Amino acid sequence: MIYTNIPNTHIKVSKICLGTMTFGEQNSEKDGHEQLNYAIEKGINFIDTAEMYSVPARNETQGSTERIIGSWLKNQKREELVIATKIAGPNPAMNYVRDNMGFSSEAIDDALEKSLKRLQTDYIDLYQLHWPERNANFFGKRNYVHNSNEEWEDNFQQVIKKLDSLVDQGKIRHYGLSNETSWGVMRHLSESSKHKLTRCKTIQNPYSLLNRLFEINLAEVSMRENVGLLAYSPMAFGRLSGKFLDGKMPKDSRIKLFPQFSRYNSEQSIHATQMYAALARELNVSLAQFSLAFVNQQPFVTANIIGATTMEQLKENIGSIHVELSAETIEKIDFIQNSQPNPAP
């Protein structure tokens, strides 16, 4: 395994992070524990989850992922693991998660205490704001459209002060962002600096061969401000595994089971995937490992969040850490990207 540090900390994390959003929906508790045990055996020490998981989000399974991790974590050496979770932002369709879905002080306390209880731990290593409270581009939205009537009022300082107090209490060690924009990241950094408060260390956004929007603005913020990317959906909901090539649609695949997740289903995405698959064949490497290796090598990536529903998939995904793409191959990838730029925002 390759290790790096969460930026501006001494916390060492594996370059491959185990994503767990299938635990409680596509994977049982037994499955989840098997994945966790294998991942740890292979050197992974970084585990990511969220209060709203499993996915797709619904009342019946909300919190199940944290509970499955918690029933495993209680028998582990907690200090050797890095646990990241997230507090959900506002979403009227998800009011079953908490009464207050914003980032008020009361809401953060409520969400954190419930996550700590489900995870059976006294602290969270990295506590992330799952998506912004304000109107912004995330979850497949490409263009920003301003809403002058939105109810959100600027509360960056208040939110960071609350997170700072939780660091002081020892309930969280650091905080991060997710599904955030360059403006949002810079506001977080500015407010932290101005008021001498804890600083955001990471940003968890989508990043893959089919979605390189992070490179447009956020990559510069990441490199110059030392805020590491935790890349999610590096396999584009399985599209980049190769199992959907030639029109195939495996019955147990996420895209088949949950057709509402159409982010990676455009004709442009399918066409680009075919070109990447052809390049992977030239290199005699699987499309899955080819796709993950590309993410692993990016200088702004702190960790690559993989997910799997079978042990075979998990083993292949973790094995990508041993695949290195040459500069010539990266040039070929960029040529494909330029012909089909970011088909899945």
GUDO-530638 format. One record per residue: x, y, z of N, C-alpha, C, O, CB in turn. Coordinates in steps of 0.1 Angstrom, whole numbers, plus 2048, in hexadecimal, padded with zeros to 3 digits. Glycine has a CB too. Layout:
GUDO-530638
XYZXYZXYZXYZXYZ...
//
This chain:
GUDO-530638
8087F480080080080080980D80081480D8057F680080C8048177FA80A8247FA80382D8047F782C80580A82B7EC80A83580C80483D81680884C81381284F80E8098398247FF8548188028638187FC8688257F786182D7FB86980B7FD8758267F787C8327EB88482E7EB88A8248028848397E18848377D788E8367DE89C8377E589E8407CB88D8407DC8A582D7E38B182C7E38B983A7D98BA8407DE8BA8217EF8BE83D7F18C68497EE8BF8567EA8C58607E88D28487F08B28557EE8A98617FA89F86180189D8587E08A38627FA89886C80488C86D7FC87F86C80287586E80B88D87B7F08808677E88748657EB86D8587E987284D7D98778667F18618597F585984D7E98518497E284A85180184F8517E685283C7DA84B8367DF84382A7E88478227CF8548337D88388277DB83081B7D683880F7CB83E8107D482281C7DD8378047D983D7F87CB8387F37C483F7EC7E383B7ED7C882B7F67BB8257F37B38268007B782180B7BD8177EE7A882C7FF79E82E80A79282480878D8247FC79A83C80D78E81D81278281480F77581C81177282181C78380981976E81D80676182380675681980A75880D80675D82A7F974C81C81174381281873581481572C80E81C74681282673181D80B72382180A71A81580670D81680772182C80071F80A8027177FE7FF7147F680B70B7ED80A71E7F57F471B7F88167187F082270A7F38277077FF82B7237F382D7027E98286F47EC82D6EA7EC8226DE7EC8256F37F88346EE7EC8156E57EB80A6E97DF8016E37D58016E57F88026F47E17FA6F97D67F17027CC7F87037C17F47017DC7E57077D18047107C880C70A7C681A7067D082071E7CD80C70A7BA81F7057B782C7107BB83671B7BF8337027A982E70D7BA8437177BC84E7237B284C72E7B684E7117BB85C7207A684972A79C8477337A083C73F79F83D72478E84572D7A48317357A882573E7B482974A7B482572B7AC8197387BE83073F7CA83474B7C683C7567CC83A7367D383B7497BD8467557B984E75F7B284676B7B48497507B185A75B7AA83D7657A383476D7AD82C7797AC82B75E79982B7677B782776E7C181F7777C98287837CB8247647CB8187737CD83377B7D483D7877CC8417927D28417737D98497857C08447917B784879B7B683D7A77B783F78C7A984C7967B483179F7B28257A77BF8237B37BF8207987AE8197A07CA8237A67D78217B17DA82B7BC7DF82779B7E28217AE7D78377B97DA8427C57D183F7D07D58417B37D78507C27C483B7CD7BB8397D67C082E7E27BD82E7C77AD8357D07C78247D87CC8197DD7DA81B7E37E08127CF7CD80C7DD7DF8277E37EB82B7DB7F882B7DF80282E7EE7ED8227CE7F68287C58028297C28058377BE7FC83F7B87FF8217C381283B7C08168487B68218487B28278537CC81B84F7B082583D7A783083B79A82B83679982582C7AE83A83078F82F83E78282A83B77883683B77883E84477D82084677083783076784282E75983E82F75583482976A84982175084683674284383673B85083874085B83673F83984272E84F83B72585B83D71985884471584C84472286182F71386284B70785F8536FB85B84A6F385384F70386B85B6FB85F83E6EF85C8356F084E82F6E68498296EE86782B6FC84882F6FE83B8286F68308306F583183C70D8378276F18268286F682181B6EF8298106E68318126F481281A6F48268046EF82C7F76E88217EF6ED8167EE6FB8337EF6DD8257E96D68327E96D08357F76CC82C7FF6CB8327DF6D08427FA6CB8478076BC8448086B48478006CE8568096B983E8146AB83C8176AA83A8266B383682D6A483080F69E83C82B69B83C83969F82E8406A582E84A68D83F83C69B82483869D81683E6AC8128406AE80A84969780C8356B58188386C381483A6CC81F83E6D881D83F6C780F82C6C782B8416CF8368456D78328526D182E85C6C68438486E48358526EC83285D6F182385E6F98208666E583486A6ED81B8556F080D8556FF80B8527058028586E980584B70581384A71381184771C81485372580D85671781B83B71981F85A72182286671F81787072881487771C83086C71381287271180787B7197FB87871F7F488170280487C71A7F786B7227EC8677317EE86A7377E586F7207E88587357FA8677437FD86A7457FD8797507F887E74780B86473C80288173D80288F73E7F58957467F389F73280A8957367EB8917367DE8967437D78937477CE89B72B7D589174A7DB8897587D68867627DE88D76C7D889275A7D78767617EB88E76B7F489476D7F18A37787F38A77678028927637ED8AA7647EB8B876E7E08BC7737E08C77577E78BE7727D88B277B7CD8B47897CF8AE7917C68AD7767C08AF78B7DC8A97987E08A37A07E98AB79B7EE8B67957E68957AC7EB8A77B57F58AE7B28028A87B780689E7C47F18AC7A98098AF7A38168A97AE8208A67AD82789B79A81C8B47B98218AD7C382B8AB7CB82889E7D28318997CD82B8B67CA81C8987D181988C7C981C87F7CD81A8747D580B88C7BC8208817B38238767AF8318757AF83887F7A781A8787AC8368697A884386779984286179783D8577B184B85D79084886978284686677D85486277E85E86977A84187277785585677186185176285F84F75D85484A77786584475A86985474C86885174787684D74F87F84D74486285D73A87784A73588484572788784B71F87E84F73388383672589484D71889985171189E8447168A683D7198A585C70589A8426FD89D8366F98AC8376F58B18416F18948356F98B282B6F48C082A6E48C08286DE8B58286FA8C781E6DE8CB8256D08CC8246CB8C48186D18C480D6CC8DA8236C08BD81A6B98B680F6AB8B28146AA8A981D6C18A980B6A18B980F6938B681468F8A88136878A381B68A8BF80C6958A080A69189280869888981269587D81369588D7FA6A188F81B6A88878246A688B8336AF88A83B6B788782169B89183569889684369788B84D69788E85968B89E84369687F8496968738526A48728596A586B86369386684B6AF8788536BC8768596BD87E8666C18788706C787B84F6B888A8666B88938726AD89D8706A98A08656C689A8746A88A387B69E8AD87B6A48B987469D8C086C6998B18896B08BD8776B78C88716C28C48686CC8BE86C6BC8D287C6C08C685A6CA8C18516D58CB84D6DD8C88456C38BC8446D58D68546DF8E08516EB8DE85A6ED8D38606DA8EE8546F48E885A7018E78627018F086E70B8F687170D8EA8596F58F28746F58F98806FC8F288B6FF8E688A6E68FC8857008F98967078F38A16FF8E78A67058DC8A970A8FD8AC6F28E88A86EA8DD8AD6EA8D18A46EA8C68A86DC8E28B06E98D48976E88CA88D6F58C288C6F58B588B6E58CF87F7008C988D70E8C288D70F8B98997148AE8987198CD88C70B8BF8A570C8B78B17048AA8B070989F8B37088BF8BD6F88AB8AB6EF8A08A96F48968A06F588A8A36E18A58A56F989A8946FE89188A70B88A88F70C87E88E70189987D71489189572088C89A71E8818A57248768A472A89689F7168848AF71387B8B970D86E8B47108638B970A8818C470486F8AA6FE8638A570885B89D70884E89D6F286789C71186289671C85A88E72585489872984889672386488572985A8A27328548AC72C8488B273383E8B473685F8B771F8498B571883D8BB7188318B271B8268B570A8418C07148348A571382A89B72182389872281789770D82F88E72B82C8987398278957408218A174A81B8A074183289073A8228AD73F81D8B974D8228BC75781A8BE73F80E8B974F82F8BA75C8358BC75A8428C474F8488C57638388AF7658478CA7658548D17688608C976686B8CD76E8538DD76D85E8BD7728698B57718658A677285A8A277F86E8B977087089E77186E88F77E87588B78188088F76587588878686E88279287487E79087F87479788987479B86987778787D86B78488786177588985F76E88085A78A88485376F89486376189786375E8A08577638AB85775C89D87075689C84E7548A38417468A883F73C8A284375889A8367458B483A7388BA8367348B482873B8B781E7398CA83672A8AC8287278A381C7248AB8107288A780571C89A82071D8B681171B8BF8067178CD80B7128CD8177108BA7FC7198D78047168E58097088E780D6FF8E180771B8EF7FF7068F18166F88F58196F28FE80E6E68FF80C6F88FC8266FB9058076F790F7FE6F49097F06F88FE7ED70191A7FC6EE9117E76ED90D7D96FA90D7D27019177D26E39167D26FF9017CD70C9007C770B8F47BD7028ED7BC7178FE7D27178F27B67188E77AC71C8DB7B37288DA7B87218EB7A17148D17B47198C47B970F8B97B47048BC7B071B8C37C87138AC7B670A8A17B17068A27A36FA8A17A06FE8A07BA7108A479A70D8A478C7088B17867068B177A70389A7897088BB78D7048C87887108CF7827198D27896FD8D17937108D277571B8D776F71C8E67707278EC77371B8D47607128EE76E7128FC76D70B9037797018FE77E70C90176071290D77F70C91478A70191E78670492677D71791B7926F691D78C6EB9277896E892D7976E39277A06DE91F7836EA93A7976E89417A46D99437A86D194679F6EF94F7A46D69417B46C89427B96C994E7C36CD94C7CF6C39357BF6C49597BF6C59657C86BB9647D46BC96C7DD6C29727C06B295A7D36A89597DD6AB94D7E76A294A7EF69A9577D76B79477E66B993C7EF6BA9417FD6BD94C8006C79357EB6B69388066B493B8146C293B81C6C39408276AB93281B6CC9358166D993381D6DF9418206DF9498176E292A8156E494282C6EC94E82F6FA9498336FC93F8396E595683B70495282F71294E83171594B84071395384971B95A82C71893E84271B93A85072893285172A92A85A70F93185573193584873E92D84874592E85574992485B74893383D74693B85B74D93D86874693487374D92E87B74D94B86B73993587473292D87E73491E87D73791888772393087E73491987173690B86F7449078737468FD87A73390786174E90E86F75C90B87275E90C88176690488776591486A75991788775A91889675590C89D75B9078A775392589B74A9078987448FB89F74D8EF89D7508E78A67368F88997528ED89175C8E288E7688E389676E8DA89B75F8E187F76D8F08987798F38A07778EF8AE7808E98B577C90289F76B8F18B37688ED8C17678DE8C376B8D98CD75A8F38C67638D78B87638C88B97718C38B97748B88BF75B8C38AE77A8C98B27888C58B278E8C78C07948BF8C57908CE8A878B8D38C678F8D58D478A8CB8DE7918C78E778B8E38D877E8C68DB7788BC8E477D8AE8E277A8A58EA7688BC8E37848AC8D678989F8D377F8968CC78288A8CB78E8998DF77489C8C876A8938C276D8918B37698878AD75C8998C377389B8AD77989989F78789E89F78B8A68A77708A189578F89889679D89D89579F8A888B7A68B188D7A68918927988A687F7998B087578B8B086D7838A786F7A48AC86B78A8BA86577E8BA85D7818BC84E78C8C184A7748C68617788B784677A8B883776D8BC8307628BD83777F8AB83176D8BF8237628C381B75F8B88127668AE8107658D08147538B980B74F8AF8017458B67F873D8BE7FC7498A38087468B27EB73E8B87E173E8C77E17348CE7E072F8B37E274A8CC7E374C8DB7E57528E17D87588DA7D07548DE7F17508EE7D77568F67CC7638FD7D07668FD7DC74C9007C676A9037C677690A7CA7739167D277A9197DC77D90E7BD76891D7D07649287D87619247E676592A7F075792F7D275A9197E87579147F57649107FD76591380974E9087F476D9097F67799057FD78191280178691280D7828FD7F478291C7F978A9287FC78392F80778A93580F78C9307F077692F80876F93681377292F82077493682A76093781077292282077691A82C78491E83078692083C77490B82978D91E82779B92182B79D92F8307A49318397A491E81F79693882979794682D79194983B79894F84378F94F82378694383E78094584B78893E85678A94486177293F84C78E93285379692C85D7A39348607A693586C79A91E8587A99398567B59428587B294F85F7B99528687BB94584A7A795585B7A39628617A09618707A496A87779796885979A95687379595588179E94B88979A9478947879518827A99468837B293D88A7AA93088F7AB92C89A7B99448967A392A88679B91E8897A19128817A991487978C92188579C9068857A08FA87E79E8FC86F79490286B7998EE8847A68F58677A68F78597A18EA8527A58DF8567B48FA85479A8EC8477958DF8407A28D98397AA8E083478B8E38357A28CC83A7AE8C58367AC8BE8287B68BB8217B38BB8407A08BA82579D8B28197908B78137888BE81879C8A381D78F8B28067828B47FF77F8A77F87878A27F07838C07F57738A27FA76F8957F47658997E875989C7EB76888C7FE76A8987DC76289B7D076488F7C676D8877C77678A87CA75B88E7BC75C8847B27688877AA76B8927A67508837AA76F87C7A677B87D79D77D87079777F86679E7878837A577D87078978086378278386777478487377077385A78278685D76C78985F75D77D86675677E86C74C78C85275777186475C76586A75676187775C75787E75775986075776787B76676488776D77188D77377588A77E75988577877789776B78389D7707818AC77278A8B477178F89B7657758AF7767718BD7797798C378477B8CF7857628BF77C77E8BB78D7868BF7987938C77937988D079A78B8B47A17988C37877A48C97827A28D777D7AC8DE77C7A98C07777968DB77B7938E87757978F477E79F8FD77A7858EA7717938F378B7968FD79579B8F77A27A48FC7A878A9067977948ED7A67978E77B37A58E17B57AB8E27C078D8DD7B77AB8DC7AA7B88D67AB7C28E17AE7CB8DE7B67BC8D079D7C18ED7A97CA8F87AD7C98FB7BB7D28FD7C37C89047A47BC8FC7C07BA8FF7CE7C08F47D77C68F77E17AA9007D17BE8E87D37C38DC7DA7D28DD7DB7D88DB7E67BF8CF7D37D98E07D07E88E07D07EE8EC7D87F78EB7DF7ED8E07C27E88F87D57ED9047DB7EA9067EA7F190C7F17E89107D37DE9007EE7D99027FB7DB8F58047D88F58107CB9067FB7E08EB7FD7E28DE8047D68D980B7D58D68177ED8E080F7CB8D78027BF8D18067BE8C47FD7BC8C57F17B28DA8057BE8B88037BF8AC7FB7B28A77F67A88A87FD7C68A28037B28A27EA7A689C7E47A488E7E97AE8867E87A689D7D579888B7EE79487D7F078B87A7E577F87E7E578D87B7FF7908737DB7888717CE77D8667D078085B7D479286D7C377186A7CE7668607CF76185D7C17638657B775B8657D875B8527BF75684C7B376184C7A875F84F79D74B8557AD76D8477AC7788467A277583B79777B83B78D7858427A976B83379A76782979075A82C78975482478276581B79775583978C74983E78573D83478673783077D74C84077673A83179372F82879673181A78F72781478B72282E79273D81678D74080978774180A77874580077173580078A73E81577273F81776374D81475F74F80E75473B82575F75781876776581676376B80876777780676676D82176976280076C7677F276F7687E976276F7DF76275E7EB7797607ED7587607E674C7547DC74B7527D674076D7DE74B74D7DB7567427D17557367D574D72D7CD74A73D7CE7637367E274972B7E774172E7E87327267ED72A7267F474673B7E472E73F7E57217367DC7177317D271C74E7E171F7357E070B72E7D970171F7D87047187CE7017347CB6FF71A7E270B70B7E270F7077D971A6FB7D771C7047DE7037117D372170D7CA72C7077D273870B7DD73A71A7C27316FE7CB73F6F87D174B6F67C67556EB7C17576EA7D87477017C375D7007B97676F47BC7716F27C777570D7B876F6ED7B17746E07B377C6E37B978A6DA7C078F6D97A677D6EE7B67906F17BA79D6F97C779E6FE7CB7A96F87B07A56FC7CD7927047D97926FC7E57986F07E57977087DC7847037EF79D6FD7FB7A36F48027996E980779C7078047A96F980478D6F280B7836E580477F6DB80B77D6FA80D7766E57F777F6D97EF77C6CF7F07886C37F27866DC7E17796D47EE7946CC7EE7A06C67FC7A36BA7FD7A86D47E97AC6CE8067A06C98147A46CA81D7986D38257976D28197B06C181C78E6C18247826C18337846C483A77B6B681F7796BD8377906BC8457936CA84C7936CC8587916B58487A06D48437956E28487946E78487866EE83E7826EB84079E6E485277E6E78527706F385B76C6F585E7616DB8577696FA85F77670586977470F86476A71586D76270C86B78171285776971C85276071684A75471D84274E72684976870A84D75170384574670284C7396FB8467306F684174B70785773770685E72A70D85771F71684F72270B86D72C70985A71371085470871E8587077278507037098586FA72186470B72F86970B73786171574385E71273087870F73185E72173985672B73B84872674684372873185573873284271F73383571A73E83470F74682B70F72682F71473E83E70774883F6FC75684170175F83A6FD74484A6F275784A70B76484C71176984071877583D71776385871B76083971F76482D72676A82271C77381B71F75882772E76382171176881870777781B70277F81270075F8186FA77982870178782C6FD79182A70879C82570578783B6F978D82C71479682972079881A7217A381572479182E72D78E81271E78F80371E7997FE7147A17F57177817FD71C7988047087A28006FD7B08037017B97FC6FF79E8076F07B280F7087C081370C7C48097177D08057187C08217117BC8057207BF7FC72B7C37EF7257CD7E872A7B47FA7357BC7EA71B7C07DD7147CD7DE70E7D57D470F7B57DA70A7D17E97097DE7EB7037E97E970D7F47E470B7E07F96FC7E67ED71A7F07EC7257EF7DF72C7F67DC7357ED7F872E7E57D67287E37C972F7E07CB73D7E57C47467EF7C172D7D77D57407D27D774E7C37D974E7BE7DD7447D97E47547BD7D57587AE7D67597AA7E47587B17ED75D7A87CE76579E7E77537997F47537977FA76179A80676378B7F574B7937F176A7917F677879F7FB77E79F80678378C7EB7817A97F377D7B67F77827BC80377B7C380B7817C07EB7827BA80376E7BE80E7667B881B76A7BF82676C7BB80C7577AB81B76C7A38277717A782C77F7A98387817948247717A98227887AD8267957BC82A7967BF83379E7AB81A79F7C482478E7D282978E7D38377897DC83F78F7DB8207847CB83B7807CB84977C7C88537877CF85D7897C184B7707BE84F78F7BB85879B7C68577A57CA8617AB7AD8537A17CB84B7A87D684A7B27E28537B07E88577B97DA83B7B37E58557A37F185C79F7F086C79F7FA87379E7F68587927E48717A17E287F7A07E88867AD7E68817B87D388379F7F08907AB7F78967B77EE89D7C17F289F7CC8018A17B27E28A07BD7D98A67C77D089C7CE7C88A07D77D08B07C07D18907CB7C98857D17D08807DE7DB87B7DE7C78797C87C98827E97CE87C7F67CA86E7F77D28667FB7C98848027BE86B7F37BA85D7F37AF85A7E97A78637E57B48598017AF84E7E47A584A7DA79B8417E079F8367E57AD8427CE78F8457E178483E7E877E8337DF7768367D67798477ED7828277E177C81C7D97708167E176F8177ED7878117D776880F7D975C8087DF75A7FB7D775E7FB7CB7508117DE7557F17DD7537E47D67477DD7DC7447DF7E875F7DB7D77417D57D47367CC7DA73A7BE7DB7337B67E17297CE7D17457BA7D574A7AC7D67597AD7DA75F7B77D87487A57C875D7A27DF76B7A17E37747A17D777F7A67D876E7947EC77079B7CC77879B7C077A7AA7BB7857AD7B87717937B57707B27BC7717C07B877B7C77C17837CF7BD7647C77B87797C47CE7817CB7D87907C87D67987D17D777D7C77E67937BB7D47A17B77D27A77BE7C57B27C37C57A27A87D079F7BF7BA7A47C57AE7A67D47B17B07DA7AC79A7C37A379D7DA7B779E7E97BA7AA7EC7C27B27F67BF7927EE7C07AC7E57CD7B87E77D67C57E57CE7CF7EC7D07B77DF7E27C47DB7C57D07D87BD7D57E37B47E07E27AF7CE7CB7B57CC7EC7B27D07F87A97DB8007AE7E28077A77C48017A77DE7FE7BB7E98067C17F68027BB8008097BC7E98047D07F77F67B58037F17AF8057F47A080F7F079A8047E27B17FB7FB79B7FB7FF78D80080D78B7FA8167917ED7FD78680A80F78380F81D78080E82077181281876981D81E78580782B76E80582F76081183875C8148417637F883675E81683675082283E74B81D84B74781184E74582983674082685474582386274081D86173281486972F83086B73F82285772A81C85571D80D85171E80585671682484B71580A8487277FC8447297F385072E7E88517297FC8387337F98587377F186373B7EE86D7307E387272F7F986B7467F786E7277F587671B7EA8717127E187870D8028777127E98647117DE85D70A7D185F7117C686170A7E184E7077D185E71E7C58617267C086F7237B48717227C885E7357C98787247C68867227C08897147B78917127D288F7247C588170A7C08826FC7B187E6FC7A98846F57C887A6F27AE8737037A086E70379787870B78C87B70779F86070A79D87D71679588771E79289471678789971679E88C72A79C89870E7998A470578F8A26FA7888AB6F67A68A96FF78D8956F67838926EC7768906F276B8926EB7888866E477588D6FF76988B70676A89171476A88A71E76587B70776B89E71576E8A47227638A372C7588A872A7728B372076789D73775E89C74374F89973F7468A174175E8A974B74D88D73A74088973673688774172A88673F74087D72D73B88574D73288275973588C76473C88876E73487475D7308987647338A276E72E89E77C7308A578672D8B076A
//
